[in-house]
Amino acid sequence: MCKCYKYGTWFLLSLALLLMLVGFASASTETFEEYAKDSHFITNKGTFTDTIDQEWRNTINNCCTSLPDSYSYYRFDKAIRTFACSEFIIVELKSEYKGEINDSRIDKLYQKIEAHCEENTGLSEVPVVFMWAEDEEYLNFEYDPDAFEKAKNSSGFVASMGHVPVFADEDEWLEWSEKVHKARHVFELESHFASQDGPLLSFGFKKYSGYIEVGVNKETPDKVNDSSLNEIYQIIDEHFDDAGISDIPVVFVWDLPAQTEEALLEEIPPTEEESSQSIEESIDNESAENEEESSQTTPGFTSIMLILCLLILCRFTK
Protein backbone atom coordinates (compact mmCIF):
# COMPACT_ATOMS: atom_id res chain seq x y z
CA MET A 1 0.00 0.00 0.00
CA CYS A 2 2.79 2.39 0.96
CA LYS A 3 4.79 1.39 -2.11
CA CYS A 4 1.82 2.10 -4.36
CA TYR A 5 1.27 5.39 -2.61
CA LYS A 6 4.94 6.25 -3.14
CA TYR A 7 4.70 5.51 -6.86
CA GLY A 8 1.43 7.46 -7.01
CA THR A 9 3.05 10.47 -5.40
CA TRP A 10 5.95 10.43 -7.86
CA PHE A 11 3.51 10.10 -10.71
CA LEU A 12 1.62 13.16 -9.53
CA LEU A 13 4.86 15.13 -9.11
CA SER A 14 6.00 14.14 -12.61
CA LEU A 15 2.64 15.16 -13.97
CA ALA A 16 2.88 18.51 -12.19
CA LEU A 17 6.35 19.13 -13.63
CA LEU A 18 5.07 18.27 -17.09
CA LEU A 19 2.19 20.70 -16.67
CA MET A 20 4.60 23.39 -15.58
CA LEU A 21 6.79 22.89 -18.67
CA VAL A 22 3.75 22.87 -20.92
CA GLY A 23 2.57 26.05 -19.23
CA PHE A 24 5.83 27.80 -19.98
CA ALA A 25 6.02 26.42 -23.53
CA SER A 26 2.49 27.48 -24.37
CA ALA A 27 2.85 30.97 -22.83
CA SER A 28 4.04 32.45 -26.11
CA THR A 29 1.22 30.81 -28.07
CA GLU A 30 -1.39 31.99 -25.59
CA THR A 31 -0.02 35.53 -25.60
CA PHE A 32 0.07 35.60 -29.39
CA GLU A 33 -3.51 34.33 -29.62
CA GLU A 34 -4.62 37.16 -27.32
CA TYR A 35 -3.11 39.70 -29.70
CA ALA A 36 -4.56 37.93 -32.75
CA LYS A 37 -8.06 38.28 -31.27
CA ASP A 38 -7.59 42.01 -30.62
CA SER A 39 -9.49 44.35 -32.93
CA HIS A 40 -6.24 46.31 -33.50
CA PHE A 41 -4.39 43.24 -34.81
CA ILE A 42 -3.06 43.63 -38.37
CA THR A 43 -0.88 40.59 -39.10
CA ASN A 44 2.16 38.65 -37.94
CA LYS A 45 5.46 37.68 -39.53
CA GLY A 46 8.31 35.34 -38.65
CA THR A 47 8.53 32.10 -36.72
CA PHE A 48 6.85 31.76 -33.32
CA THR A 49 8.62 29.21 -31.14
CA ASP A 50 6.68 26.68 -29.06
CA THR A 51 9.41 26.41 -26.44
CA ILE A 52 10.13 29.43 -24.29
CA ASP A 53 13.30 29.36 -22.21
CA GLN A 54 15.59 32.01 -20.76
CA GLU A 55 17.91 31.90 -23.75
CA TRP A 56 15.00 32.70 -26.06
CA ARG A 57 13.80 35.53 -23.81
CA ASN A 58 17.32 36.99 -23.75
CA THR A 59 17.61 36.83 -27.54
CA ILE A 60 14.27 38.54 -28.12
CA ASN A 61 15.03 41.15 -25.46
CA ASN A 62 18.45 41.88 -27.00
CA CYS A 63 16.85 42.20 -30.42
CA CYS A 64 14.13 44.52 -29.14
CA THR A 65 16.42 46.75 -27.07
CA SER A 66 18.76 47.14 -30.03
CA LEU A 67 15.98 48.72 -32.08
CA PRO A 68 16.28 52.52 -32.43
CA ASP A 69 14.43 55.11 -30.36
CA SER A 70 11.57 57.22 -31.68
CA TYR A 71 13.84 59.74 -33.44
CA SER A 72 14.99 56.97 -35.80
CA TYR A 73 11.70 55.15 -36.40
CA TYR A 74 11.38 56.84 -39.77
CA ARG A 75 14.36 54.79 -41.02
CA PHE A 76 12.13 51.73 -40.72
CA ASP A 77 8.79 53.36 -41.55
CA LYS A 78 7.15 56.69 -40.72
CA ALA A 79 4.00 54.85 -39.66
CA ILE A 80 5.65 53.31 -36.57
CA ARG A 81 4.27 54.58 -33.27
CA THR A 82 6.43 52.35 -31.06
CA PHE A 83 8.15 48.99 -30.54
CA ALA A 84 7.36 46.72 -27.59
CA CYS A 85 8.65 43.33 -26.38
CA SER A 86 7.00 40.10 -25.27
CA GLU A 87 8.06 36.60 -26.39
CA PHE A 88 8.04 38.34 -29.74
CA ILE A 89 8.33 41.92 -31.00
CA ILE A 90 5.20 44.05 -31.17
CA VAL A 91 5.11 46.89 -33.69
CA GLU A 92 2.38 49.48 -33.21
CA LEU A 93 1.52 51.56 -36.27
CA LYS A 94 -0.10 54.99 -36.20
CA SER A 95 -3.81 54.79 -36.99
CA GLU A 96 -3.53 57.82 -39.29
CA TYR A 97 -1.73 55.55 -41.79
CA LYS A 98 -4.54 53.02 -42.12
CA GLY A 99 -5.23 54.10 -45.68
CA GLU A 100 -1.58 53.64 -46.67
CA ILE A 101 -0.59 50.35 -45.04
CA ASN A 102 -0.78 47.27 -47.26
CA ASP A 103 0.89 43.84 -47.48
CA SER A 104 3.80 45.16 -49.50
CA ARG A 105 4.60 47.90 -46.99
CA ILE A 106 4.33 45.46 -44.07
CA ASP A 107 6.71 43.08 -45.86
CA LYS A 108 9.29 45.83 -46.39
CA LEU A 109 9.03 46.92 -42.76
CA TYR A 110 9.41 43.34 -41.54
CA GLN A 111 12.47 42.80 -43.73
CA LYS A 112 14.15 45.83 -42.14
CA ILE A 113 13.37 44.58 -38.63
CA GLU A 114 14.57 41.07 -39.45
CA ALA A 115 17.80 42.37 -41.01
CA HIS A 116 18.41 44.57 -37.96
CA CYS A 117 17.87 41.72 -35.49
CA GLU A 118 19.97 39.29 -37.52
CA GLU A 119 22.83 41.78 -37.67
CA ASN A 120 22.69 42.65 -33.95
CA THR A 121 21.68 39.34 -32.34
CA GLY A 122 21.94 36.67 -35.03
CA LEU A 123 18.21 35.99 -34.85
CA SER A 124 16.55 35.34 -38.21
CA GLU A 125 12.84 34.99 -38.94
CA VAL A 126 12.22 37.10 -35.84
CA PRO A 127 8.57 36.81 -34.70
CA VAL A 128 6.73 40.12 -35.05
CA VAL A 129 3.11 41.10 -34.42
CA PHE A 130 1.80 44.22 -36.15
CA MET A 131 -0.94 46.18 -34.38
CA TRP A 132 -2.74 49.48 -34.83
CA ALA A 133 -1.89 51.84 -31.98
CA GLU A 134 -4.67 53.16 -29.78
CA ASP A 135 -3.48 56.65 -30.49
CA GLU A 136 -6.67 58.68 -30.80
CA GLU A 137 -5.72 60.55 -27.62
CA TYR A 138 -2.09 61.10 -28.58
CA LEU A 139 -0.90 64.65 -28.94
CA ASN A 140 -0.28 65.14 -32.64
CA PHE A 141 2.36 67.65 -33.60
CA GLU A 142 3.62 68.94 -36.90
CA TYR A 143 6.89 70.69 -37.55
CA ASP A 144 6.49 74.47 -37.33
CA PRO A 145 9.13 76.25 -39.45
CA ASP A 146 8.17 79.61 -37.86
CA ALA A 147 8.54 78.45 -34.24
CA PHE A 148 12.06 79.88 -33.89
CA GLU A 149 10.83 83.38 -34.80
CA LYS A 150 7.66 83.03 -32.73
CA ALA A 151 9.75 82.20 -29.65
CA LYS A 152 11.14 85.77 -29.69
CA ASN A 153 7.68 87.07 -28.79
CA SER A 154 7.18 84.83 -25.76
CA SER A 155 7.13 86.37 -22.30
CA GLY A 156 10.08 84.31 -21.07
CA PHE A 157 12.32 85.02 -24.06
CA VAL A 158 15.89 86.08 -23.30
CA ALA A 159 17.88 85.64 -26.52
CA SER A 160 18.25 83.51 -29.62
CA MET A 161 21.30 82.47 -31.59
CA GLY A 162 21.97 80.38 -34.67
CA HIS A 163 19.55 79.59 -37.48
CA VAL A 164 16.99 76.90 -38.23
CA PRO A 165 17.79 75.22 -41.56
CA VAL A 166 15.34 75.37 -44.45
CA PHE A 167 14.37 71.76 -45.07
CA ALA A 168 13.54 70.54 -48.56
CA ASP A 169 11.06 67.97 -47.24
CA GLU A 170 10.01 66.00 -44.18
CA ASP A 171 12.75 63.40 -44.65
CA GLU A 172 15.44 66.08 -44.50
CA TRP A 173 13.92 67.49 -41.29
CA LEU A 174 13.74 64.00 -39.74
CA GLU A 175 17.38 63.28 -40.58
CA TRP A 176 18.50 66.61 -39.11
CA SER A 177 16.40 66.04 -35.98
CA GLU A 178 17.92 62.59 -35.53
CA LYS A 179 21.44 64.03 -35.73
CA VAL A 180 20.60 66.70 -33.14
CA HIS A 181 19.04 64.09 -30.85
CA LYS A 182 22.07 61.80 -31.05
CA ALA A 183 24.41 64.67 -30.15
CA ARG A 184 22.14 66.05 -27.40
CA HIS A 185 24.45 65.29 -24.45
CA VAL A 186 26.60 68.42 -24.16
CA PHE A 187 28.76 67.44 -21.21
CA GLU A 188 30.92 70.52 -21.74
CA LEU A 189 28.09 72.58 -20.20
CA GLU A 190 28.22 70.91 -16.78
CA SER A 191 30.21 73.71 -15.15
CA HIS A 192 27.62 76.28 -16.31
CA PHE A 193 24.64 74.75 -14.51
CA ALA A 194 23.18 76.23 -11.33
CA SER A 195 24.51 73.31 -9.28
CA GLN A 196 27.99 74.56 -10.20
CA ASP A 197 27.05 78.20 -9.50
CA GLY A 198 26.22 78.88 -13.13
CA PRO A 199 23.06 80.35 -14.74
CA LEU A 200 21.76 77.21 -16.51
CA LEU A 201 18.74 75.27 -15.28
CA SER A 202 17.56 73.25 -18.28
CA PHE A 203 18.56 72.12 -21.75
CA GLY A 204 16.44 70.29 -24.30
CA PHE A 205 15.77 69.83 -27.99
CA LYS A 206 12.29 70.81 -29.21
CA LYS A 207 11.94 68.58 -32.25
CA TYR A 208 8.76 70.10 -33.67
CA SER A 209 10.03 73.65 -33.16
CA GLY A 210 13.41 72.88 -34.68
CA TYR A 211 15.62 74.43 -32.00
CA ILE A 212 17.32 73.79 -28.67
CA GLU A 213 15.79 75.54 -25.66
CA VAL A 214 18.07 76.55 -22.81
CA GLY A 215 16.58 77.69 -19.50
CA VAL A 216 18.52 80.27 -17.48
CA ASN A 217 17.91 81.09 -13.85
CA LYS A 218 15.50 84.00 -13.42
CA GLU A 219 16.53 84.29 -9.76
CA THR A 220 20.13 85.13 -10.70
CA PRO A 221 19.77 87.69 -13.55
CA ASP A 222 23.23 89.10 -12.78
CA LYS A 223 24.73 85.92 -14.22
CA VAL A 224 22.71 86.19 -17.43
CA ASN A 225 24.32 88.69 -19.77
CA ASP A 226 25.64 88.89 -23.32
CA SER A 227 29.03 87.57 -22.29
CA SER A 228 27.72 84.49 -20.43
CA LEU A 229 25.13 83.68 -23.12
CA ASN A 230 27.70 83.96 -25.91
CA GLU A 231 30.07 81.69 -24.00
CA ILE A 232 27.33 79.09 -23.48
CA TYR A 233 26.22 79.25 -27.10
CA GLN A 234 29.79 78.85 -28.34
CA ILE A 235 30.15 75.66 -26.30
CA ILE A 236 26.87 74.31 -27.71
CA ASP A 237 27.71 75.36 -31.28
CA GLU A 238 31.17 73.77 -31.20
CA HIS A 239 29.74 70.55 -29.76
CA PHE A 240 27.15 70.20 -32.51
CA ASP A 241 29.59 71.35 -35.18
CA ASP A 242 31.72 68.32 -34.28
CA ALA A 243 28.60 66.21 -34.95
CA GLY A 244 28.18 67.76 -38.40
CA ILE A 245 25.54 70.36 -37.47
CA SER A 246 26.54 73.97 -38.04
CA ASP A 247 24.97 77.16 -36.68
CA ILE A 248 22.74 75.21 -34.27
CA PRO A 249 19.58 77.23 -33.39
CA VAL A 250 19.24 77.96 -29.66
CA VAL A 251 16.61 79.91 -27.74
CA PHE A 252 17.39 81.09 -24.20
CA VAL A 253 14.38 81.48 -21.90
CA TRP A 254 13.90 82.42 -18.26
CA ASP A 255 13.41 79.47 -15.95
CA LEU A 256 12.92 78.95 -12.22
CA PRO A 257 14.55 76.28 -10.04
CA ALA A 258 12.10 73.63 -8.88
CA GLN A 259 11.73 73.36 -5.11
CA THR A 260 10.38 69.81 -5.17
CA GLU A 261 9.66 67.19 -7.79
CA GLU A 262 5.92 67.66 -7.21
CA ALA A 263 6.24 71.41 -7.68
CA LEU A 264 8.14 70.89 -10.92
CA LEU A 265 5.38 68.71 -12.32
CA GLU A 266 2.69 71.22 -11.34
CA GLU A 267 4.48 74.39 -12.47
CA ILE A 268 6.13 73.28 -15.70
CA PRO A 269 3.88 71.40 -18.13
CA PRO A 270 5.60 69.04 -20.58
CA THR A 271 6.80 70.55 -23.82
CA GLU A 272 5.58 69.35 -27.18
CA GLU A 273 8.22 66.63 -27.62
CA GLU A 274 8.44 65.71 -23.93
CA SER A 275 4.69 65.16 -23.70
CA SER A 276 4.68 62.92 -26.74
CA GLN A 277 7.70 60.99 -25.51
CA SER A 278 6.41 60.58 -21.94
CA ILE A 279 3.01 59.31 -23.07
CA GLU A 280 4.64 56.84 -25.43
CA GLU A 281 7.11 55.58 -22.83
CA SER A 282 4.37 55.21 -20.22
CA ILE A 283 2.25 53.16 -22.59
CA ASP A 284 5.28 51.07 -23.63
CA ASN A 285 6.19 50.32 -20.01
CA GLU A 286 2.63 49.50 -19.02
CA SER A 287 2.21 47.28 -22.07
CA ALA A 288 5.49 45.47 -21.39
CA GLU A 289 4.57 44.92 -17.73
CA ASN A 290 1.15 43.56 -18.64
CA GLU A 291 2.61 41.25 -21.27
CA GLU A 292 5.27 39.96 -18.92
CA GLU A 293 2.70 39.32 -16.21
CA SER A 294 0.31 37.49 -18.52
CA SER A 295 2.94 35.42 -20.32
CA GLN A 296 5.39 34.66 -17.51
CA THR A 297 4.04 35.04 -14.03
CA THR A 298 0.72 33.22 -14.23
CA PRO A 299 1.80 29.85 -15.73
CA GLY A 300 4.88 29.54 -13.49
CA PHE A 301 3.03 30.59 -10.33
CA THR A 302 0.18 28.11 -10.70
CA SER A 303 2.48 25.21 -11.60
CA ILE A 304 4.89 25.86 -8.73
CA MET A 305 2.02 26.17 -6.27
CA LEU A 306 0.68 22.83 -7.53
CA ILE A 307 4.04 21.14 -6.84
CA LEU A 308 4.30 22.70 -3.38
CA CYS A 309 0.80 21.53 -2.51
CA LEU A 310 1.63 17.96 -3.60
CA LEU A 311 4.87 17.95 -1.58
CA ILE A 312 3.04 19.20 1.51
CA LEU A 313 0.35 16.56 1.00
CA CYS A 314 2.97 13.86 0.64
CA ARG A 315 4.73 14.97 3.85
CA PHE A 316 1.58 15.00 5.96
CA THR A 317 0.31 11.63 4.70
CA LYS A 318 3.50 9.71 5.50
C-alpha positions as CSV (number, residue, x, y, z in Angstrom):
1,M,0.0,0.0,0.0
2,C,2.8,2.4,1.0
3,K,4.8,1.4,-2.1
4,C,1.8,2.1,-4.4
5,Y,1.3,5.4,-2.6
6,K,4.9,6.3,-3.1
7,Y,4.7,5.5,-6.9
8,G,1.4,7.5,-7.0
9,T,3.1,10.5,-5.4
10,W,6.0,10.4,-7.9
11,F,3.5,10.1,-10.7
12,L,1.6,13.2,-9.5
13,L,4.9,15.1,-9.1
14,S,6.0,14.1,-12.6
15,L,2.6,15.2,-14.0
16,A,2.9,18.5,-12.2
17,L,6.3,19.1,-13.6
18,L,5.1,18.3,-17.1
19,L,2.2,20.7,-16.7
20,M,4.6,23.4,-15.6
21,L,6.8,22.9,-18.7
22,V,3.8,22.9,-20.9
23,G,2.6,26.1,-19.2
24,F,5.8,27.8,-20.0
25,A,6.0,26.4,-23.5
26,S,2.5,27.5,-24.4
27,A,2.8,31.0,-22.8
28,S,4.0,32.5,-26.1
29,T,1.2,30.8,-28.1
30,E,-1.4,32.0,-25.6
31,T,0.0,35.5,-25.6
32,F,0.1,35.6,-29.4
33,E,-3.5,34.3,-29.6
34,E,-4.6,37.2,-27.3
35,Y,-3.1,39.7,-29.7
36,A,-4.6,37.9,-32.7
37,K,-8.1,38.3,-31.3
38,D,-7.6,42.0,-30.6
39,S,-9.5,44.3,-32.9
40,H,-6.2,46.3,-33.5
41,F,-4.4,43.2,-34.8
42,I,-3.1,43.6,-38.4
43,T,-0.9,40.6,-39.1
44,N,2.2,38.6,-37.9
45,K,5.5,37.7,-39.5
46,G,8.3,35.3,-38.6
47,T,8.5,32.1,-36.7
48,F,6.9,31.8,-33.3
49,T,8.6,29.2,-31.1
50,D,6.7,26.7,-29.1
51,T,9.4,26.4,-26.4
52,I,10.1,29.4,-24.3
53,D,13.3,29.4,-22.2
54,Q,15.6,32.0,-20.8
55,E,17.9,31.9,-23.8
56,W,15.0,32.7,-26.1
57,R,13.8,35.5,-23.8
58,N,17.3,37.0,-23.7
59,T,17.6,36.8,-27.5
60,I,14.3,38.5,-28.1
61,N,15.0,41.2,-25.5
62,N,18.4,41.9,-27.0
63,C,16.9,42.2,-30.4
64,C,14.1,44.5,-29.1
65,T,16.4,46.8,-27.1
66,S,18.8,47.1,-30.0
67,L,16.0,48.7,-32.1
68,P,16.3,52.5,-32.4
69,D,14.4,55.1,-30.4
70,S,11.6,57.2,-31.7
71,Y,13.8,59.7,-33.4
72,S,15.0,57.0,-35.8
73,Y,11.7,55.1,-36.4
74,Y,11.4,56.8,-39.8
75,R,14.4,54.8,-41.0
76,F,12.1,51.7,-40.7
77,D,8.8,53.4,-41.6
78,K,7.2,56.7,-40.7
79,A,4.0,54.8,-39.7
80,I,5.6,53.3,-36.6
81,R,4.3,54.6,-33.3
82,T,6.4,52.3,-31.1
83,F,8.2,49.0,-30.5
84,A,7.4,46.7,-27.6
85,C,8.6,43.3,-26.4
86,S,7.0,40.1,-25.3
87,E,8.1,36.6,-26.4
88,F,8.0,38.3,-29.7
89,I,8.3,41.9,-31.0
90,I,5.2,44.0,-31.2
91,V,5.1,46.9,-33.7
92,E,2.4,49.5,-33.2
93,L,1.5,51.6,-36.3
94,K,-0.1,55.0,-36.2
95,S,-3.8,54.8,-37.0
96,E,-3.5,57.8,-39.3
97,Y,-1.7,55.6,-41.8
98,K,-4.5,53.0,-42.1
99,G,-5.2,54.1,-45.7
100,E,-1.6,53.6,-46.7
101,I,-0.6,50.4,-45.0
102,N,-0.8,47.3,-47.3
103,D,0.9,43.8,-47.5
104,S,3.8,45.2,-49.5
105,R,4.6,47.9,-47.0
106,I,4.3,45.5,-44.1
107,D,6.7,43.1,-45.9
108,K,9.3,45.8,-46.4
109,L,9.0,46.9,-42.8
110,Y,9.4,43.3,-41.5
111,Q,12.5,42.8,-43.7
112,K,14.2,45.8,-42.1
113,I,13.4,44.6,-38.6
114,E,14.6,41.1,-39.4
115,A,17.8,42.4,-41.0
116,H,18.4,44.6,-38.0
117,C,17.9,41.7,-35.5
118,E,20.0,39.3,-37.5
119,E,22.8,41.8,-37.7
120,N,22.7,42.7,-34.0
121,T,21.7,39.3,-32.3
122,G,21.9,36.7,-35.0
123,L,18.2,36.0,-34.8
124,S,16.6,35.3,-38.2
125,E,12.8,35.0,-38.9
126,V,12.2,37.1,-35.8
127,P,8.6,36.8,-34.7
128,V,6.7,40.1,-35.1
129,V,3.1,41.1,-34.4
130,F,1.8,44.2,-36.1
131,M,-0.9,46.2,-34.4
132,W,-2.7,49.5,-34.8
133,A,-1.9,51.8,-32.0
134,E,-4.7,53.2,-29.8
135,D,-3.5,56.7,-30.5
136,E,-6.7,58.7,-30.8
137,E,-5.7,60.6,-27.6
138,Y,-2.1,61.1,-28.6
139,L,-0.9,64.7,-28.9
140,N,-0.3,65.1,-32.6
141,F,2.4,67.7,-33.6
142,E,3.6,68.9,-36.9
143,Y,6.9,70.7,-37.5
144,D,6.5,74.5,-37.3
145,P,9.1,76.3,-39.4
146,D,8.2,79.6,-37.9
147,A,8.5,78.4,-34.2
148,F,12.1,79.9,-33.9
149,E,10.8,83.4,-34.8
150,K,7.7,83.0,-32.7
151,A,9.8,82.2,-29.6
152,K,11.1,85.8,-29.7
153,N,7.7,87.1,-28.8
154,S,7.2,84.8,-25.8
155,S,7.1,86.4,-22.3
156,G,10.1,84.3,-21.1
157,F,12.3,85.0,-24.1
158,V,15.9,86.1,-23.3
159,A,17.9,85.6,-26.5
160,S,18.2,83.5,-29.6
161,M,21.3,82.5,-31.6
162,G,22.0,80.4,-34.7
163,H,19.6,79.6,-37.5
164,V,17.0,76.9,-38.2
165,P,17.8,75.2,-41.6
166,V,15.3,75.4,-44.4
167,F,14.4,71.8,-45.1
168,A,13.5,70.5,-48.6
169,D,11.1,68.0,-47.2
170,E,10.0,66.0,-44.2
171,D,12.7,63.4,-44.7
172,E,15.4,66.1,-44.5
173,W,13.9,67.5,-41.3
174,L,13.7,64.0,-39.7
175,E,17.4,63.3,-40.6
176,W,18.5,66.6,-39.1
177,S,16.4,66.0,-36.0
178,E,17.9,62.6,-35.5
179,K,21.4,64.0,-35.7
180,V,20.6,66.7,-33.1
181,H,19.0,64.1,-30.9
182,K,22.1,61.8,-31.0
183,A,24.4,64.7,-30.1
184,R,22.1,66.1,-27.4
185,H,24.4,65.3,-24.4
186,V,26.6,68.4,-24.2
187,F,28.8,67.4,-21.2
188,E,30.9,70.5,-21.7
189,L,28.1,72.6,-20.2
190,E,28.2,70.9,-16.8
191,S,30.2,73.7,-15.1
192,H,27.6,76.3,-16.3
193,F,24.6,74.7,-14.5
194,A,23.2,76.2,-11.3
195,S,24.5,73.3,-9.3
196,Q,28.0,74.6,-10.2
197,D,27.1,78.2,-9.5
198,G,26.2,78.9,-13.1
199,P,23.1,80.4,-14.7
200,L,21.8,77.2,-16.5
201,L,18.7,75.3,-15.3
202,S,17.6,73.3,-18.3
203,F,18.6,72.1,-21.7
204,G,16.4,70.3,-24.3
205,F,15.8,69.8,-28.0
206,K,12.3,70.8,-29.2
207,K,11.9,68.6,-32.2
208,Y,8.8,70.1,-33.7
209,S,10.0,73.6,-33.2
210,G,13.4,72.9,-34.7
211,Y,15.6,74.4,-32.0
212,I,17.3,73.8,-28.7
213,E,15.8,75.5,-25.7
214,V,18.1,76.6,-22.8
215,G,16.6,77.7,-19.5
216,V,18.5,80.3,-17.5
217,N,17.9,81.1,-13.8
218,K,15.5,84.0,-13.4
219,E,16.5,84.3,-9.8
220,T,20.1,85.1,-10.7
221,P,19.8,87.7,-13.5
222,D,23.2,89.1,-12.8
223,K,24.7,85.9,-14.2
224,V,22.7,86.2,-17.4
225,N,24.3,88.7,-19.8
226,D,25.6,88.9,-23.3
227,S,29.0,87.6,-22.3
228,S,27.7,84.5,-20.4
229,L,25.1,83.7,-23.1
230,N,27.7,84.0,-25.9
231,E,30.1,81.7,-24.0
232,I,27.3,79.1,-23.5
233,Y,26.2,79.2,-27.1
234,Q,29.8,78.8,-28.3
235,I,30.2,75.7,-26.3
236,I,26.9,74.3,-27.7
237,D,27.7,75.4,-31.3
238,E,31.2,73.8,-31.2
239,H,29.7,70.6,-29.8
240,F,27.2,70.2,-32.5
241,D,29.6,71.3,-35.2
242,D,31.7,68.3,-34.3
243,A,28.6,66.2,-35.0
244,G,28.2,67.8,-38.4
245,I,25.5,70.4,-37.5
246,S,26.5,74.0,-38.0
247,D,25.0,77.2,-36.7
248,I,22.7,75.2,-34.3
249,P,19.6,77.2,-33.4
250,V,19.2,78.0,-29.7
251,V,16.6,79.9,-27.7
252,F,17.4,81.1,-24.2
253,V,14.4,81.5,-21.9
254,W,13.9,82.4,-18.3
255,D,13.4,79.5,-15.9
256,L,12.9,78.9,-12.2
257,P,14.6,76.3,-10.0
258,A,12.1,73.6,-8.9
259,Q,11.7,73.4,-5.1
260,T,10.4,69.8,-5.2
261,E,9.7,67.2,-7.8
262,E,5.9,67.7,-7.2
263,A,6.2,71.4,-7.7
264,L,8.1,70.9,-10.9
265,L,5.4,68.7,-12.3
266,E,2.7,71.2,-11.3
267,E,4.5,74.4,-12.5
268,I,6.1,73.3,-15.7
269,P,3.9,71.4,-18.1
270,P,5.6,69.0,-20.6
271,T,6.8,70.6,-23.8
272,E,5.6,69.4,-27.2
273,E,8.2,66.6,-27.6
274,E,8.4,65.7,-23.9
275,S,4.7,65.2,-23.7
276,S,4.7,62.9,-26.7
277,Q,7.7,61.0,-25.5
278,S,6.4,60.6,-21.9
279,I,3.0,59.3,-23.1
280,E,4.6,56.8,-25.4
281,E,7.1,55.6,-22.8
282,S,4.4,55.2,-20.2
283,I,2.2,53.2,-22.6
284,D,5.3,51.1,-23.6
285,N,6.2,50.3,-20.0
286,E,2.6,49.5,-19.0
287,S,2.2,47.3,-22.1
288,A,5.5,45.5,-21.4
289,E,4.6,44.9,-17.7
290,N,1.2,43.6,-18.6
291,E,2.6,41.3,-21.3
292,E,5.3,40.0,-18.9
293,E,2.7,39.3,-16.2
294,S,0.3,37.5,-18.5
295,S,2.9,35.4,-20.3
296,Q,5.4,34.7,-17.5
297,T,4.0,35.0,-14.0
298,T,0.7,33.2,-14.2
299,P,1.8,29.9,-15.7
300,G,4.9,29.5,-13.5
301,F,3.0,30.6,-10.3
302,T,0.2,28.1,-10.7
303,S,2.5,25.2,-11.6
304,I,4.9,25.9,-8.7
305,M,2.0,26.2,-6.3
306,L,0.7,22.8,-7.5
307,I,4.0,21.1,-6.8
308,L,4.3,22.7,-3.4
309,C,0.8,21.5,-2.5
310,L,1.6,18.0,-3.6
311,L,4.9,18.0,-1.6
312,I,3.0,19.2,1.5
313,L,0.3,16.6,1.0
314,C,3.0,13.9,0.6
315,R,4.7,15.0,3.9
316,F,1.6,15.0,6.0
317,T,0.3,11.6,4.7
318,K,3.5,9.7,5.5
